[in-house]
Amino acid sequence: MSNTSPRIVHLKSLLALEEKREALQRQIDEIHQQISTTRDQIFSQASSAATSAVRKVASKGRTQRGALKAQILSALETAGHAGVRVTELAENLGTKAANLHAWFHATAKRMPSIIKVKGGHYRLNGNGHKPAPAAAPAKAVKVKAKGRKAGKAKRGALSENILAALSGAGSSGISIKDLSEKVDSNYRNVAVWFATTGKKNAKIKKVAPATYKLAA
């Protein structure tokens, strides 16, 4: 008499089907992994392209001798007691962090008004800085003429204008380039504002490279 029963036959068939299902599941998992890897590569390339474009725009106009010094001092003045971090300042000025570290290392010895808060973080002391004659003052006048046509805009006007523009931009946000045109201010001044004053506002969110929104 045969020992093979219908039940055993069905169990063998079930095991074979289960093995086939596991093989197909492994193929599906591999496909999902390939899709995820490809998607990450696409978004990484898009982000890199956007960052390069922003830095290219930010790098225009940096040919004037002493411009970097004026930009750094302007950022320190805007930041106030909170100071600025070298990495954030380098991103907004479109230069290498190593260049700024070297600048602070050399300049801080000649300008006691520049205080090192901690590694890569600097601020001006309470008395402000005293730049070399005809260097920083000329830059300050230039910024005021471009960013404040009236010449006597009240203190904090830039913050008010930026916040108003962010509020009107909605959830999609607005780029620093478009924002600087909207508030009629220099691109670098707006970028430095986000790296210093804007960073302390919890409602301001970064939605893309050099693009921000105001959370509800």
Contacts in CASP RR format, 6 or more apart in sequence:
PFRMAT RR
TARGET T0000
AUTHOR 0000-0000-0000
METHOD contacts of the structure
MODEL  1
MSNTSPRIVHLKSLLALEEKREALQRQIDEIHQQISTTRDQIFSQASSAA
TSAVRKVASKGRTQRGALKAQILSALETAGHAGVRVTELAENLGTKAANL
HAWFHATAKRMPSIIKVKGGHYRLNGNGHKPAPAAAPAKAVKVKAKGRKA
GKAKRGALSENILAALSGAGSSGISIKDLSEKVDSNYRNVAVWFATTGKK
NAKIKKVAPATYKLAA
47 209 0 8 1.000
50 208 0 8 1.000
50 209 0 8 1.000
51 209 0 8 1.000
54 176 0 8 1.000
54 177 0 8 1.000
54 209 0 8 1.000
54 210 0 8 1.000
55 94 0 8 1.000
57 177 0 8 1.000
57 187 0 8 1.000
58 92 0 8 1.000
58 93 0 8 1.000
58 94 0 8 1.000
58 187 0 8 1.000
58 188 0 8 1.000
58 191 0 8 1.000
59 94 0 8 1.000
59 95 0 8 1.000
61 67 0 8 1.000
62 68 0 8 1.000
62 95 0 8 1.000
66 135 0 8 1.000
67 139 0 8 1.000
68 93 0 8 1.000
68 95 0 8 1.000
68 99 0 8 1.000
68 103 0 8 1.000
69 103 0 8 1.000
69 107 0 8 1.000
69 131 0 8 1.000
69 135 0 8 1.000
69 136 0 8 1.000
70 131 0 8 1.000
70 135 0 8 1.000
70 136 0 8 1.000
70 139 0 8 1.000
70 140 0 8 1.000
71 93 0 8 1.000
71 139 0 8 1.000
71 188 0 8 1.000
71 192 0 8 1.000
72 89 0 8 1.000
72 93 0 8 1.000
72 100 0 8 1.000
72 103 0 8 1.000
73 129 0 8 1.000
73 131 0 8 1.000
73 136 0 8 1.000
74 139 0 8 1.000
74 140 0 8 1.000
74 143 0 8 1.000
74 188 0 8 1.000
74 189 0 8 1.000
74 192 0 8 1.000
75 84 0 8 1.000
75 89 0 8 1.000
75 92 0 8 1.000
75 93 0 8 1.000
75 192 0 8 1.000
75 195 0 8 1.000
75 196 0 8 1.000
76 83 0 8 1.000
76 84 0 8 1.000
76 114 0 8 1.000
76 122 0 8 1.000
76 123 0 8 1.000
76 124 0 8 1.000
76 129 0 8 1.000
77 124 0 8 1.000
77 128 0 8 1.000
77 129 0 8 1.000
78 189 0 8 1.000
78 192 0 8 1.000
78 193 0 8 1.000
78 196 0 8 1.000
78 197 0 8 1.000
79 123 0 8 1.000
79 192 0 8 1.000
79 196 0 8 1.000
79 197 0 8 1.000
80 123 0 8 1.000
80 124 0 8 1.000
80 196 0 8 1.000
81 123 0 8 1.000
81 126 0 8 1.000
82 123 0 8 1.000
82 196 0 8 1.000
82 200 0 8 1.000
83 117 0 8 1.000
83 121 0 8 1.000
83 122 0 8 1.000
83 123 0 8 1.000
83 124 0 8 1.000
83 196 0 8 1.000
84 121 0 8 1.000
84 122 0 8 1.000
84 123 0 8 1.000
84 192 0 8 1.000
84 195 0 8 1.000
84 196 0 8 1.000
85 120 0 8 1.000
85 121 0 8 1.000
85 195 0 8 1.000
86 97 0 8 1.000
86 100 0 8 1.000
86 101 0 8 1.000
86 104 0 8 1.000
86 120 0 8 1.000
86 121 0 8 1.000
86 122 0 8 1.000
87 97 0 8 1.000
87 120 0 8 1.000
88 195 0 8 1.000
88 199 0 8 1.000
89 100 0 8 1.000
89 192 0 8 1.000
89 195 0 8 1.000
90 96 0 8 1.000
90 97 0 8 1.000
90 99 0 8 1.000
90 100 0 8 1.000
91 195 0 8 1.000
92 188 0 8 1.000
92 191 0 8 1.000
92 192 0 8 1.000
92 194 0 8 1.000
92 195 0 8 1.000
93 100 0 8 1.000
93 188 0 8 1.000
93 191 0 8 1.000
93 192 0 8 1.000
101 120 0 8 1.000
104 114 0 8 1.000
104 116 0 8 1.000
104 120 0 8 1.000
104 122 0 8 1.000
107 114 0 8 1.000
108 114 0 8 1.000
108 116 0 8 1.000
108 122 0 8 1.000
111 129 0 8 1.000
111 130 0 8 1.000
112 125 0 8 1.000
113 124 0 8 1.000
113 125 0 8 1.000
113 127 0 8 1.000
113 128 0 8 1.000
113 129 0 8 1.000
113 130 0 8 1.000
114 122 0 8 1.000
114 123 0 8 1.000
114 124 0 8 1.000
114 125 0 8 1.000
114 129 0 8 1.000
115 122 0 8 1.000
115 123 0 8 1.000
115 124 0 8 1.000
115 125 0 8 1.000
116 122 0 8 1.000
117 123 0 8 1.000
129 136 0 8 1.000
131 137 0 8 1.000
143 186 0 8 1.000
143 189 0 8 1.000
144 151 0 8 1.000
145 151 0 8 1.000
146 185 0 8 1.000
146 186 0 8 1.000
147 184 0 8 1.000
147 185 0 8 1.000
147 186 0 8 1.000
147 189 0 8 1.000
148 157 0 8 1.000
149 184 0 8 1.000
158 183 0 8 1.000
158 185 0 8 1.000
158 189 0 8 1.000
158 190 0 8 1.000
158 193 0 8 1.000
159 193 0 8 1.000
159 197 0 8 1.000
159 198 0 8 1.000
161 182 0 8 1.000
161 183 0 8 1.000
161 184 0 8 1.000
161 185 0 8 1.000
162 179 0 8 1.000
162 183 0 8 1.000
162 190 0 8 1.000
162 193 0 8 1.000
163 201 0 8 1.000
163 214 0 8 1.000
165 174 0 8 1.000
165 179 0 8 1.000
165 182 0 8 1.000
165 183 0 8 1.000
166 173 0 8 1.000
166 174 0 8 1.000
166 179 0 8 1.000
166 204 0 8 1.000
166 212 0 8 1.000
166 213 0 8 1.000
166 214 0 8 1.000
167 214 0 8 1.000
168 214 0 8 1.000
169 213 0 8 1.000
169 214 0 8 1.000
170 213 0 8 1.000
170 214 0 8 1.000
171 213 0 8 1.000
172 207 0 8 1.000
172 213 0 8 1.000
173 207 0 8 1.000
173 211 0 8 1.000
173 212 0 8 1.000
173 213 0 8 1.000
173 214 0 8 1.000
174 182 0 8 1.000
174 211 0 8 1.000
174 212 0 8 1.000
174 213 0 8 1.000
175 208 0 8 1.000
175 210 0 8 1.000
175 211 0 8 1.000
176 187 0 8 1.000
176 190 0 8 1.000
176 191 0 8 1.000
176 194 0 8 1.000
176 210 0 8 1.000
176 211 0 8 1.000
176 212 0 8 1.000
177 187 0 8 1.000
177 210 0 8 1.000
179 190 0 8 1.000
179 212 0 8 1.000
180 186 0 8 1.000
180 187 0 8 1.000
180 189 0 8 1.000
180 190 0 8 1.000
183 190 0 8 1.000
191 210 0 8 1.000
194 204 0 8 1.000
194 212 0 8 1.000
198 204 0 8 1.000
202 215 0 8 1.000
203 214 0 8 1.000
203 215 0 8 1.000
204 212 0 8 1.000
204 213 0 8 1.000
204 214 0 8 1.000
204 215 0 8 1.000
205 212 0 8 1.000
205 213 0 8 1.000
205 214 0 8 1.000
205 215 0 8 1.000
206 212 0 8 1.000
207 213 0 8 1.000
END
